[in-house]
């Protein structure tokens, strides 16, 4: 499951406990069986629908790559036709279910606003991504058009930087509500750390694993007993490129690609790791950064996007700008791992993170926003959500 979907599920389940009756509309082409199963197991109504992802990849009509150009043009034409069909089906569902709010979980799904306007109920757009900076997407038909749509909606952004990215800083109906990560009861700190650095994310170019391996290889020349653990599924071609780099730099035996890990397995790695390394070029939020701090693991993160915002908000980590600085922080970490200084930094960060990123705080903030939007002090009527695509 992707971060947007995980965050949506935590939010939906938390809201249900407060008496709100969510109805989940999810893409009928989704292959995320686990996500749908988790939602259904919570006795939440789920309805498949042909939701359209309204984005395209940047291209030029003068592009030498004719195949890429044709694919983009076909997608843009197809989007226009598919959105009409998608709107009709979601509108029919909305008329039958009569929700009090339509809450769209990601920025690339546009039908929720159109349906909400048609049946005259509030719409909330939950922006969990930059689209262009993190995924290389452009909103269809344009970013300017998308911002105009946002200003017809109520908007939740998961970081202040995403709010700024879409020119919503002074928009009165926009609010930053940080993702729900874990319960305040999940905070833990294990003083004994294993000699490992951890990367936990989708393994793809925008996550920057290649550069982490370069930094680790330099670090390894002095500290050959440490390992770099790379957890997560991803792009097979990119994984092979990273493995070839590890071999070239003579760290094959110390760089382990362990693949997908479930929540329990990943928490075990975080609790015991010397530090989590986050080298994403532009992280929309940085779920792993926040999660690591809940589990008592310091973070060495790239000085961009959500990673920067989290560390600046709660502490618990170090921000760097280049590979050389990353290597220096890895080495510096060894000077206080297992000491009272490490514990002090983590304890201070955990105290702040519970107040900002706990499930309890997130649900309180979401309900408060619902009441503000619906002017309904109870806000316990049916809600509609669309899952991340």
Secondary structure, DSSP 4 states (H G I P E B T S, - for coil): --HHHHHHHHHHHHHHTTT-EEEEEEETT---HHHHHHHHHTT-EEEEE-----EEE---TT-S-HHHHHHHHHHHHHHHHHHHHHHHHHHHHHHHH--SEEEESSTT--HHHHHHHHHT-EEEEEE---SHHHH-EEESS-HHHHHHHHTTSEEEESSHHHHHHTT-TT-TTEEE-PPP-B-GGG----S---SEEEEES-BSGGG-HHHHHHHHHHHHTT-TT-EEEEE--B-HHHHHHHHHHHHHTT-GGGEEEEE---HHHHHHHHHH-SEEEE--SS-SS-HHHHHHHHTT--EEEESSHHHHHHHHHH--EEEESSHHHHHHHHHHHTTTTTSHHHHHHHHHHHHHHHHHHBHHHHHHHHHHHHHHHH--SS--SEEEEE---
